[in-house]
């Protein structure tokens, strides 16, 4: 029965059917599946598949938008409501950098972090450097996560770190990066604290930084590029 609902959720996300995605998510939650299990078994594979179809020009941007909305509908059902601040591992400000409107991968990372005990403040896409810093300060976040899929936009990632340095705030935040356009060496070049290949490793990276960030050499690189 669980496999049936997981398949239903996966198909609903791929087809961009938000109502069916919500129904399947409710059934899975009531059956006792954890948010992480549901994300890994249905939502992430569905979004990965849509990403591949988009690259092969089998689907187009409106299809991706509908799939993302269906996935978000499911996430609204399965993700735990915010509890006491003391139960949150850390606050993470996340967004896709200025000039880039891709947010599927970023949305998956945000979902995985939420399911693993982080409070995520999602800024969306096309986010200027100053916005990352402004919200991170306002929310007293521990981590700033920046995604980028377009090579021309990756250079704006450097501006986030530069702005933190100009305001003497660099030591207050861990900055992590990811997305198809960026690679481990870029993390080193701009002075980021970490790079993760995918959403699962992004959670692992945040855990490492929160638990022993002061002790480990940076940047922390998790996964292999390409």
C-alpha positions in Angstrom: 0.0 0.0 0.0 2.8 2.4 0.8 4.5 1.7 -2.5 1.2 2.5 -4.2 0.9 5.9 -2.6 4.5 6.7 -3.2 4.1 6.0 -6.9 0.9 8.0 -6.9 2.8 10.9 -5.3 5.7 10.6 -7.8 3.3 10.6 -10.8 1.3 13.5 -9.4 4.5 15.6 -9.0 5.7 14.7 -12.5 2.2 15.6 -14.0 2.0 18.7 -11.9 -1.2 17.6 -10.2 -1.2 19.4 -6.9 -4.4 18.0 -5.6 -3.4 14.4 -6.2 0.0 15.1 -4.7 -1.6 16.4 -1.6 -3.9 13.4 -1.3 -1.0 11.0 -1.6 1.1 12.9 0.9 -1.8 12.8 3.4 -2.1 9.0 3.0 1.6 8.5 3.4 1.8 10.8 6.5 -1.1 9.0 8.1 0.6 5.7 7.4 3.5 6.8 9.5 6.2 7.5 6.9 8.7 10.2 7.9 9.0 13.4 5.9 12.6 12.3 4.9 11.4 8.9 3.7 8.7 10.5 1.6 11.0 13.1 0.1 13.7 10.5 -0.8 11.3 7.9 -2.1 8.9 10.0 -4.2 9.4 13.8 -4.3 13.1 13.9 -5.0 13.0 11.2 -7.7 10.1 12.9 -9.4 11.8 16.3 -9.4 15.1 14.6 -10.6 13.1 13.1 -13.5 11.6 16.4 -14.4 15.0 18.0 -14.4 16.3 15.3 -16.8 13.3 15.7 -19.1 13.8 19.5 -19.1 17.4 19.0 -20.1 16.3 16.7 -23.0 13.7 19.3 -24.0 10.9 16.9 -23.4 9.2 19.3 -21.0 9.3 23.1 -20.7 9.4 25.7 -18.0 5.7 25.8 -17.3 5.8 22.0 -16.7 8.6 22.5 -14.2 6.7 25.2 -12.5 3.6 22.9 -12.1 5.7 20.0 -10.9 7.3 22.3 -8.3 3.9 23.5 -7.1 2.7 19.9 -6.8 5.8 19.0 -4.8 5.4 22.0 -2.6 1.8 21.0 -1.9 3.0 17.6 -0.7 5.7 19.2 1.4 3.2 21.5 3.0 1.4 18.3 4.2 4.4 16.2 5.4 6.8 18.7 6.9 6.5 19.3 10.6 5.1 22.5 11.8 7.6 24.8 13.4 8.2 23.8 17.0 9.9 25.5 19.8 13.1 27.4 18.8 15.1 25.2 21.1 14.3 22.1 19.0 15.6 23.7 15.8 19.2 22.7 14.9 19.8 26.0 13.2 18.3 28.6 10.9 19.2 28.4 7.2 18.7 31.3 4.8 18.5 29.7 1.3 18.0 31.0 -2.2 19.0 31.0 -5.9 21.5 33.7 -6.7 20.7 36.9 -8.7 20.1 36.4 -12.4 19.0 32.7 -12.0 15.4 31.7 -11.8 15.9 27.9 -11.4 14.7 26.7 -8.0 13.8 23.0 -8.3 17.1 21.8 -6.7 17.0 24.6 -4.1 13.5 23.6 -3.2 14.5 20.0 -2.7 17.4 21.1 -0.5 15.1 23.3 1.5 12.6 20.5 2.0 15.3 18.1 3.1 16.7 20.6 5.6 13.2 21.3 7.0 12.6 17.5 7.4 15.9 17.2 9.3 15.2 19.8 11.9 16.4 23.1 10.4 14.3 26.2 10.2 14.6 27.3 6.6 14.0 30.8 5.4 13.5 30.4 1.6 14.2 33.6 -0.4 13.2 32.1 -3.7 15.1 32.8 -6.9 16.9 35.7 -8.5 18.1 36.9 -5.0 20.6 39.7 -4.8 23.6 39.4 -2.5 22.4 42.1 -0.1 19.1 40.2 0.4 20.9 37.1 1.7 22.9 39.2 4.2 19.9 41.3 5.2 17.7 38.3 6.0 20.5 36.3 7.6 21.1 39.2 10.0 17.4 39.7 10.7 16.7 36.0 11.4 20.0 35.4 13.3 20.6 32.5 10.9 23.6 30.2 11.2 23.9 29.2 7.6 23.5 30.9 4.2 22.9 28.5 1.3 23.3 29.8 -2.2 22.2 27.8 -5.3 23.2 28.5 -8.9 22.5 26.7 -12.2 23.5 29.4 -14.6 27.3 30.0 -15.0 27.0 33.8 -15.6 25.2 34.1 -12.2 27.8 32.2 -10.2 30.0 35.3 -9.9 27.3 37.0 -7.7 27.9 34.3 -5.1 31.2 36.0 -4.4 29.3 39.3 -3.6 27.5 37.6 -0.7 30.8 36.8 1.0 32.3 40.1 0.1 29.3 41.9 1.7 29.6 39.9 4.9 33.3 40.8 5.1 32.6 44.5 4.5 30.2 44.5 7.4 32.6 42.5 9.6 30.0 39.7 9.8 31.8 36.9 8.0 32.5 34.9 11.1 28.8 35.0 12.1 27.6 32.8 9.2 28.6 29.6 7.4 28.2 30.1 3.6 27.5 27.0 1.6 27.0 26.7 -2.2 25.6 24.2 -4.7 23.9 23.8 -8.0 24.9 22.6 -11.5 27.0 25.7 -12.3 29.3 25.5 -9.3 32.1 23.1 -8.3 34.4 22.4 -5.4 37.2 24.7 -6.6 34.8 27.6 -6.9 33.9 27.2 -3.2 37.6 27.4 -2.4 38.1 30.4 -4.7 35.3 32.5 -3.2 35.9 31.5 0.4 32.7 29.5 1.0 32.6 27.1 3.9 31.2 24.2 2.0 29.9 22.6 -1.2 27.5 19.7 -1.6 26.7 17.7 -4.7 23.0 17.1 -3.8 20.3 17.6 -1.2 21.2 14.7 0.9 24.8 15.8 1.2 23.6 19.4 1.8 21.9 18.1 5.0 25.1 16.3 6.0 27.1 19.4 5.3 24.9 21.6 7.5 25.1 19.0 10.3 28.9 19.0 10.1 29.0 22.8 10.2 26.6 23.1 13.1 28.1 20.4 15.2 31.9 21.0 14.6 32.2 23.9 12.2 34.9 25.5 14.2 37.1 22.4 14.2 37.1 21.2 10.6 39.1 22.7 7.8 37.0 24.5 5.2 35.6 24.4 2.6 34.0 21.1 3.4 33.5 19.3 0.1 30.8 16.5 0.0 30.4 14.5 -3.2 32.1 14.5 -6.5 31.5 17.1 -9.2 29.9 15.7 -12.4 
